[in-house]
Amino acid sequence: MNTPVKNNDVLGTTNRGNIVESGLCSLCRADCMGKCETWLSCLKGRDTLYPRDFGLVTAGSGNTTHVGVSYNSLRIQGYNYGAHGMGENGSKAQSGDALFTDASLETSFGADEKTKCRFPLMTGALGSTFIAAKYWDSFAVGCALCGIPIVVGENVVGVDRKSSLENGRITSAPELERRINTYLRYYDGYGAIIVQMNVEDTRNGVAEYIAEKYGDKVILELKWGQGAKDIGGEIIVESLDYALFLQERGYLVDPDPSRAEVQESFKSGAIKGFARHSRLGYTNLGTWEQVRENFMNSVDYLRKLGFKRISLKTGSYGMQALAMSIKLATEARLDLLTIDGSGGGTGMSPWDMMETWGVPSILLHAKAYEYASMLAAKGERVVDMSFAGGFAKSSQIFKALALGAPYTKLICMGRAMMIPGFLGSNIEGVLRPERREAVCGNWDKLPRTVTDFGTTPEQIFAGWYDVQSKVGKDEMKNIPFGAVAMWSMVDKLGAGLQQLMAGARKFELSCISREDIAACNRETEKETRIPFITDVQDEFAKAILRS
């Protein structure tokens, strides 16, 4: 694999830790002072699309060697003629008036009831890890303002000490309600709040609770797995009382906090914390007919509760599970299927497992296209898909949309979508010290990486006045700085995607196709069935020369 450079002199960015294909550090810290490309784009927005110090420099690309099978080994095509999705027969483009900003980034997904989005992006599942809870306001408000879906991950109700269960059923869930209500406050018809359910959530009656409180305002997501691990969700707690509470709730807590020896070890300091684990999903496959019947019964039950929109999230299992998820989601007329490949991120997973298990994203996504096409060839209306697993840049968004076209409607980004929440909160904690604890700011003063751009939020955030224009000057006092940072970052991703679309002469997302990418080595061609770059249009070129 061709690993990105750690220090990018052209953009003036650097990674604090080991860099991965997405351009993020393998370990992303909430207190990081910068400044990878995603971190910087939270402040400067679309300015980070270009080399720094214009007028003093020229810049040259070194990204010309493509080794192994990865998204980096796909390149995006550009054309010097034509236009798709821009007026009748591309009339505006042919008149010479086309601009890259004419490319539309709006998309929608859904079987019967369409959910509109301003950008083809969604978050990963932000569940019971404490980092998701601490920075939720920034994540949720930012996503609502940008018009993109956000996912409340698994176990949020189960780990909430303020939630109540009676006879094994949830009767109050203040943390879940806080998360939903925060998003809905700024929701304007674009995007969605999605709530994920695992085994414990299902047993605790989370679906019934949401149906009663919110009705069809929420999309319910069934969870089969994720790319980071192939066991249930996990968190670490550092309180013996909290560990005992979670054990009482029915979770596996390791080491066992009820054992006297473990309690003594904790008191002495030998044990620092406890890991809470969720149950596994399916443990008995049965026949295909049984699996199909069980799944359909589950979906029918949720529809009877009142959920008009239902999605499914699956992980980087093998081909059988992938085919099952696409087939069942299609037959059940689900609204979205998120396919999460290995190589993405997490808030908590065993590291060796994360490094070695599962199908890498590009291979999983290439097969998803193949299997979806088989269903489409039979005349079936294939479920809309979202691809996940290690994305952070505009180019990666374009490549993934193209690889899965026409079935892929969204790209799911986990860690990259969290960085603006961290950074904005750190800045807000310094500039509004009375709110430092509330926003979970980690800094006592602004670092040089920030003050180089200014010392007020209006100077620091490229998107400040855009957000102010949307919500009004008076409302800005209620907008977390992390949400403004997210706006700035999403604006940069959107502008970069528009430029790539315009270069490929595709002015609507639905026009992006597999013909818009090419493989840069034969191995990638073989695995993805995307043609090798110099084979594309080669016969047309030779016909021109023979004419």
Secondary structure, DSSP 4 states (H G I P E B T S, - for coil): --PPPSEETTTTEE-SS-B-TTSSBSS--TT----SHHHHHHHHGGGGGS-SSTTT-----------SSSGGGEEE---SS--BSSSGGGHHHHTT---GGGSB--EEE-SSS-EEESSSEEE-EE-SSHHHHHTHHHHHHHHHHHT--EEE-TTTTTT-TT-EEETTEEEE-HHHHHHHHHHHHH--SSS-EEEEE-HHHHHTTHHHHHHHHHGGGEEEEEE---SS-SS--EEEE--HHHHHHHHHTT-EEES-TTSHHHHHHHHHTS---EEEEPPPS-S----HHHHHHHHHHHHHHHHHHT-S-EEEEE-S--HHHHHHHHHHHHHTT-SEEEEE-BT---SS--HHHHHHSS-BHHHHHHHHHHHHHHHHHTT--PPPEEEESS--SHHHHHHHHHHTTTTEEEEEESHHHHHHHHHHHHHHHHHSGGGHHHHT---SS--HHHHTT-SSHHHH-TTHHHHHHHH-TGGGGGS-HHHHHHHHHHHHHHHHHHHHHHHTTB-BGGG--GGGEEESSHHHHHHH-PPBTTTTTHHHHHHHHH-
